[in-house]
Amino acid sequence: MAQSPASTEPPLIEFRSVSKVYGRGESEVRALNGIDLVIHDGEFVAVMGPSGSGKSTCMNIVGCLDTPSSGHYFFRGVDVGGLSRDQRALLRRNYLGFVFQGFNLLKRTTALENVELPLIYRGISRAERHERARHALAAVGLADRADHTASELSGGQQQRVAIARAIASDPAVLLADEPTGNLDSQRSREIMELLKSLNEDHRITVVMVTHEPDMALYASRAVHFFDGKVASDVDQRPVAPPTGA
């Protein structure tokens, strides 16, 4: 089991006996079955498991796109289940960044405008939106592509724009759902190196769903789901050599 860093602060994300059930009677599906999970600020966690294992349901609950049937989900010590729909929407808007397999960019809109989009919904001024979007594009290595439309960019570049859009609002956690699923092996490695850099150099917490073991190796921790439960939780950080070795 991965060891939690010592801290007096509440965890960034905590599940306590979280279950999620869809349907009733013979059609009942228990997607999550009494999950306990803790994720701290600054971690890079890969969430893995076969289809139907519960990993996507877990991510949807973390992202406030779904709610538990029972148990509790805490975000920075706040019980999300006690929030209203509008409050959950504000949590999602102000604290969570999302990256999807399909990029979800506006094809005929520039990279800069795509990155600015969530900032518009937050009521940020035009000047500050420009500054934040350009800074985010620079962080993902696309400062020189700000005025290119999404349709003029490669798949890897489009995913970088999607990551820039997710980090422009300075989220507490970046949720990445199969971020390399539509990319070739070289572009996949580039995206994973970028996520690793954002985690290590910018201290952005990353939670990533993936079915690719080689991509999961970039994470510092791997949580494997099976039949709605956590089957394993492994610390993947290199073991430091003994002092004086």
MOKAUR-V752717 format. One line per field, one symbol per residue. phi: phi as a letter, one per 20 degrees, with the letter a starting at -180 (. if undefined). psi: psi as a letter, one per 20 degrees, with the letter a starting at -180 (. if undefined). burial: I if it has 16 or more other ideal C-beta (glycine too) atoms within 10 Angstrom, else O. Layout:
phi: ???
psi: ???
burial: ???
This chain:
phi: .feeffaeffffcbdclfcccdmblfefcefccmfdbccdgnecdedcqfgneofffgfffgelebcffbncdddlnefffeefgfffffgffeccdccdgemldefedfgfffffgffffemefgffggfffffffffdmcgedgeefgfedfgffffffffggfefelffbddddlfdfddffffffffffffffffeedlefcccebddgffffffebcdddblmceebbdfdfgeffggnf
psi: ppppqpqiqqqgpppolpqppprrchjppnhqnlppppprpiqoppprqrpjhighgghhggjkirqqhrapopolipohhiqrghhhhggghiipqpprhjglqohjqrgghghhghhghjkqqgghggggghgghhhjkkhjjhjqqhijqrghhhhgghgghhihjlqhqoooolijhjqrgghghghhhghgghgghikpppoppqjohhhhihqiqpopqpljrohqopojqqpqqqpi.
burial: OIOOOOOOOOIIIIIOOIIIOOOOOOOOOIIIIOIOIIIIIOIIIIIIIOOOIIIIIIIIIIIIOIOIOOIOIIIOOOOIOOIOOOOIOOIIOOIIIIIIIOIOIOOOOIIIIIIIOIIOOOOIOOOOIIOIIIOIIOIIOIOOIIOOIIOOIOOIIIIIIIIIIIIIIOIIIIIIIIIIIIIOOOIIIIIIOIIOOIIOOOOIIIIIIIOOOOIIOIIIIIIIIOOIIIOOIOOOOOOOOOOOO
